[in-house]
Amino acid sequence: MEEVTKKVIQDLIGENVEPCISVYMPTIAAASVEVKMMPIQLKNLLNNVKKELLEKWNANSRDVEILLKPATDLLGDRVFWQNQKQGLALFINPEQFHYFRLNESVPEKSVINTYFNVIPLIPEVMFNNVYYVLTLSKNKNRVFRCTRTSIEQLNIEGIPGSLKEISQYTVVSKSLSLHSSGSEGGGAVFHGVGDIQTEQQEELLQYLRQIDHGLNKYLDEKAKSPLIVMSVKDIFATYSAINTYPFLLKDNMEGNPDECTTDLVLKGSAPLVADYFDKQLDDIINTYHNVKGTGKTSAQLEEIVSAAYFSRVEQLIVKNNAFQSGNFDPEENKIHLMEEGEGRYNLYNFAVIKTIANGGQVYALGEEKMPDGKDIIAFFRY
């Protein structure tokens, strides 16, 4: 089972073979009692889906059984239920079946529409969900690509493995220089303590600059993925001074970078990156308050649906349970509101899908975090 990424969501919004069935439910890392309860919860949700398909989509019983079989097969899979996180999402249509374990709890809900309901997935990826950790010392360094739940060590071309590699190169260079001087009859050159310290500092700077250069060639600044350094304070101060990557976090991780396990790297970096992403969201909300009323933003559903369809939305903030059934007619450039279950899709989800499809960024927040208590807010490109 794959991790939820922006690519996953993009693939889901491209699958609009009707009916598109989305099922969400909260789960937990289960003990024996909960393992028995969660399949019952999913069974009830699937029964609701079956009833709606028969009554509102005029499907026949045989086709419904075939359509839902991949999901019903999970009901008796004890290993599947013993390996849950905080939430579960299932996506079913006549051509595809996907399920994802989610890091965030989600309300129990089933939706049958023209499109998959992707709004509850947005918190999994809304801040790109990727960051990097550099564990740095004179003895060695490692670079990790992380998400909230995964960590992978990278091998990046051009990054020296340790300060020793730089020092060895310096020794070879000096040796060649000494032989060259000796061939001309020159005398031996002696270095004082101050000279040695200066050379050691220069070797350290060269080591750190090569790491910085290698990281900058590898990391994509457009993704704005934060970089966290785990090192002792003096090395971090020196690295910060020569750093050229714009998304290096100002606070370093504490701990022994040489002996830290990957699990500890992931656990120790999580609070730092959470603070970074929280600040990003605060900045976006502050921007909204500064520019609202200027024509650069909107909180009107009809205007936003139209703008999302016609690729005008740069950023979208939506309440995570916002729902309004209806349709959008691009020729009339107008939405038609309907009662739940009568329209072709949820217009809020439609705005999310079109924003993502057209390269915009989407944030899904709880009601208590939505600016001005709005259900949806858009920042326009023009």
Residue pairs with C-beta under 8 A, 6 or more apart in sequence:
1 99
1 100
1 101
2 8
2 100
3 100
3 147
3 149
3 150
4 89
4 100
4 102
4 121
4 124
4 125
5 125
5 129
6 125
6 128
6 129
6 356
8 98
8 100
8 121
9 118
9 121
9 122
9 125
9 356
10 356
10 357
12 91
12 98
12 116
12 118
12 121
13 115
13 116
13 118
13 353
13 356
13 357
14 357
15 91
15 93
15 95
15 96
15 116
16 114
16 115
16 116
17 93
17 94
17 95
17 96
18 93
18 114
19 53
19 57
19 59
19 93
19 94
19 112
19 113
20 91
20 92
20 93
20 112
20 113
20 114
20 115
20 116
21 49
21 67
21 68
21 90
21 91
21 92
21 93
21 110
21 111
21 112
22 89
22 90
22 91
22 109
22 110
22 111
22 112
22 113
22 116
22 117
22 118
23 42
23 45
23 46
23 49
23 71
23 89
23 90
23 91
23 92
23 109
23 110
24 87
24 88
24 89
24 90
24 106
24 107
24 108
24 109
24 110
24 117
24 120
25 38
25 41
25 42
25 45
25 87
25 88
25 106
25 108
25 109
26 86
26 87
26 88
26 105
26 106
26 107
26 108
27 38
27 84
27 85
27 86
27 87
27 88
27 101
28 34
28 84
28 86
29 84
29 85
30 38
30 81
30 82
30 84
35 78
35 81
35 82
38 81
38 84
38 88
39 74
39 75
39 76
39 81
41 108
42 71
42 74
42 75
42 88
42 90
43 72
43 75
45 108
45 110
46 68
46 71
46 72
46 110
48 110
49 68
49 110
49 112
50 64
50 68
52 110
52 112
52 341
53 59
53 64
53 67
53 112
54 60
54 61
54 64
56 112
56 341
57 112
59 67
67 92
67 93
67 94
68 92
70 92
70 97
71 90
71 92
71 97
71 99
74 80
74 99
83 101
84 101
85 101
85 102
85 103
85 149
86 102
86 103
86 104
86 105
86 106
87 101
87 102
87 103
87 104
87 105
87 106
87 120
88 99
88 100
88 101
88 102
88 106
89 99
89 100
89 102
89 106
89 120
89 121
90 97
90 98
90 99
91 97
91 98
91 99
91 116
93 116
100 121
102 120
102 121
102 124
103 124
103 148
103 149
104 123
104 124
106 120
107 120
107 321
109 117
109 120
111 117
111 346
113 344
113 345
113 346
113 349
114 344
114 345
115 345
115 349
115 350
115 353
117 346
117 349
118 349
118 352
118 353
118 356
119 318
119 320
119 321
119 322
119 346
119 348
119 349
119 352
119 364
120 320
120 364
122 318
122 320
122 352
122 362
122 363
122 364
123 320
123 364
126 361
126 362
126 363
126 364
127 277
127 280
127 281
128 223
128 224
128 225
129 147
129 148
130 145
130 146
130 147
130 223
130 225
131 146
131 147
131 225
131 226
131 227
131 228
131 269
131 273
131 276
132 143
132 144
132 145
132 146
132 215
132 219
132 225
132 226
132 227
132 228
133 143
133 144
133 146
133 151
133 227
133 228
133 229
133 230
133 253
133 265
133 269
134 141
134 142
134 143
134 144
134 211
134 215
134 227
134 228
134 229
134 230
134 231
135 141
135 142
135 143
135 144
135 229
135 230
135 231
135 257
135 258
135 260
135 265
136 211
136 229
136 230
136 231
136 235
136 236
136 239
136 257
137 231
137 232
137 235
137 257
137 258
138 162
138 163
138 164
138 204
138 207
138 235
139 162
139 163
139 164
139 258
140 161
140 162
140 258
141 159
141 161
141 162
141 211
141 257
142 153
142 257
143 153
143 154
143 156
143 159
143 215
144 151
144 152
144 153
144 154
144 262
144 265
144 266
145 151
145 152
145 154
146 152
146 265
146 266
146 269
146 273
148 270
150 266
151 262
151 263
151 265
151 266
153 262
154 218
156 214
156 215
156 217
156 218
157 214
157 217
157 218
158 210
158 213
158 214
158 217
159 210
159 211
159 214
159 215
160 166
160 207
160 210
160 211
162 207
163 203
163 204
163 207
165 207
166 203
166 206
166 207
166 210
167 203
170 199
170 203
178 188
178 189
181 189
191 199
204 235
204 238
205 238
205 242
208 235
208 238
208 239
208 242
209 242
211 239
212 239
212 242
212 243
212 244
212 245
215 227
215 245
216 244
216 245
219 225
219 227
219 245
221 245
221 246
221 247
224 247
225 247
226 247
226 248
226 249
226 273
226 276
227 245
227 247
227 248
227 249
228 249
228 252
228 253
228 269
228 272
228 273
229 236
229 239
229 240
229 248
229 249
229 252
229 253
230 252
230 253
230 254
230 255
230 257
230 260
230 265
230 268
230 269
231 239
231 252
231 253
231 257
232 257
233 252
236 252
240 248
240 250
249 272
249 273
249 276
251 272
253 265
253 268
253 269
253 272
254 268
255 264
255 268
260 268
281 363
281 365
281 369
284 315
284 317
284 363
285 317
285 371
287 379
288 297
288 317
288 371
288 377
288 379
289 371
291 297
291 379
292 299
292 372
295 380
296 379
296 380
297 377
297 378
297 379
297 380
298 304
298 307
298 377
298 378
298 380
299 372
299 374
299 375
299 376
299 377
299 378
301 324
301 335
301 347
301 348
301 351
301 375
301 376
302 334
302 335
303 378
304 313
304 316
304 351
304 376
304 378
305 328
305 335
305 347
305 350
305 351
305 354
306 328
306 333
306 334
306 335
307 313
307 378
307 380
308 316
308 350
308 351
308 352
308 354
308 355
308 358
308 360
308 378
309 328
309 330
309 354
310 330
311 354
311 358
311 359
311 381
312 380
312 381
312 382
313 351
313 354
313 355
313 358
313 360
313 378
313 379
313 380
313 381
314 360
314 361
314 379
314 380
314 381
315 360
315 361
315 362
315 363
315 378
315 379
316 351
316 352
316 355
316 360
316 361
316 362
316 363
316 376
316 377
316 378
316 379
317 362
317 363
317 364
317 365
317 370
317 371
317 374
317 376
317 377
317 378
318 348
318 351
318 352
318 362
318 363
318 364
318 365
318 375
318 376
318 377
319 348
319 364
319 365
319 366
319 367
319 370
319 374
319 375
319 376
320 364
320 365
320 366
320 367
321 367
322 346
322 348
322 375
322 376
323 340
323 346
323 348
324 337
324 346
324 347
324 348
325 337
325 338
325 339
325 340
325 341
325 342
325 343
325 345
325 346
325 347
326 335
326 336
326 337
326 338
326 343
326 344
326 345
326 347
327 335
327 336
327 338
327 343
327 344
327 345
328 334
328 335
328 336
328 347
328 350
329 335
329 336
335 347
336 343
337 343
337 347
348 375
348 376
351 376
351 378
352 362
352 364
355 361
355 362
355 378
356 362
367 373
370 377
371 377
